[in-house]
């Protein structure tokens, strides 16, 4: 059986990719790897509290490795930190790195290029599958997820802090991907067939935050169009119970 680590975001695509990998019985998952914003002690992009991430790992029964990144990390710093972590994971016997990405060709190519330098092969169990079919299967299997971050340009406050169900999918505006694959929304998965026990939490405040790209991103691997990403997001704070 091939030895792999899983790039765990705490959200639904990660959880569903994890489920699919377990079904295939081709990989032995050695650990979860998650990037955190070291300034806030929260999961990068999702804004999820570190304590809830720890509870997910405990319920999954896997060790968790946290990669700490500052809030204004440049692309060169990002690549260096993740590259060093990948080399250490290879030294520990891992040969593959698993992701929950579905589309976004440029991101996939970047991941593959960076991992190849460390001697790792990237695996994408959900790659190019129909996102409407994926989210409906996710719900039908009994997974439970709640939105923790939404793009304020595309979704209003009513969509953040909301459980992902069939009504949620129906209510999404035209053009918004059912899995939020273009960054429209991010989620926290708190129950489902991969967990030993559900994760308990209460809903805290909702806040609007803006972000600016790092001033040191002159070496950014992404195009100018990708750099002009939406910078205002609505976050819902989830509090461990």
SULHU-V76907 format. One record per backbone hydrogen bond with DSSP energy under -1.0 kcal/mol. NH is the residue of the N-H (numbers start at 1). CO is the residue of the C=O. If there is no record, write none. Layout:
nh=NH co=CO
nh=NH co=CO
This chain:
nh=2 co=26
nh=4 co=28
nh=5 co=96
nh=6 co=31
nh=7 co=98
nh=8 co=6
nh=8 co=33
nh=15 co=11
nh=16 co=12
nh=17 co=13
nh=18 co=14
nh=19 co=15
nh=20 co=16
nh=21 co=17
nh=22 co=18
nh=23 co=19
nh=24 co=20
nh=25 co=21
nh=28 co=2
nh=30 co=4
nh=32 co=63
nh=33 co=6
nh=34 co=65
nh=36 co=67
nh=37 co=42
nh=38 co=69
nh=41 co=37
nh=42 co=37
nh=43 co=48
nh=44 co=35
nh=46 co=44
nh=47 co=43
nh=50 co=41
nh=53 co=49
nh=54 co=50
nh=55 co=51
nh=56 co=52
nh=57 co=53
nh=58 co=54
nh=59 co=55
nh=60 co=56
nh=61 co=57
nh=62 co=57
nh=65 co=32
nh=67 co=34
nh=69 co=36
nh=73 co=70
nh=78 co=74
nh=79 co=75
nh=80 co=76
nh=81 co=77
nh=82 co=78
nh=83 co=79
nh=84 co=80
nh=85 co=81
nh=86 co=82
nh=87 co=83
nh=88 co=84
nh=89 co=85
nh=90 co=86
nh=91 co=87
nh=92 co=88
nh=93 co=90
nh=94 co=89
nh=95 co=3
nh=96 co=3
nh=97 co=121
nh=98 co=5
nh=99 co=123
nh=108 co=104
nh=109 co=105
nh=110 co=106
nh=111 co=107
nh=112 co=108
nh=113 co=109
nh=114 co=110
nh=115 co=111
nh=116 co=112
nh=117 co=113
nh=120 co=115
nh=121 co=95
nh=123 co=97
nh=127 co=124
nh=128 co=102
nh=129 co=126
nh=134 co=130
nh=135 co=131
nh=136 co=132
nh=137 co=133
nh=138 co=134
nh=139 co=135
nh=140 co=136
nh=141 co=137
nh=142 co=139
nh=143 co=138
nh=144 co=191
nh=146 co=188
nh=147 co=162
nh=148 co=186
nh=149 co=186
nh=150 co=234
nh=151 co=184
nh=152 co=232
nh=154 co=151
nh=155 co=151
nh=159 co=156
nh=160 co=157
nh=161 co=147
nh=164 co=145
nh=169 co=165
nh=170 co=166
nh=171 co=167
nh=176 co=173
nh=180 co=177
nh=183 co=180
nh=186 co=149
nh=188 co=146
nh=189 co=10
nh=190 co=144
nh=191 co=144
nh=195 co=192
nh=196 co=59
nh=199 co=190
nh=202 co=239
nh=204 co=237
nh=207 co=235
nh=209 co=233
nh=211 co=231
nh=217 co=214
nh=220 co=217
nh=227 co=223
nh=228 co=224
nh=229 co=227
nh=233 co=209
nh=234 co=150
nh=235 co=207
nh=236 co=148
nh=237 co=205
nh=239 co=202
nh=241 co=200
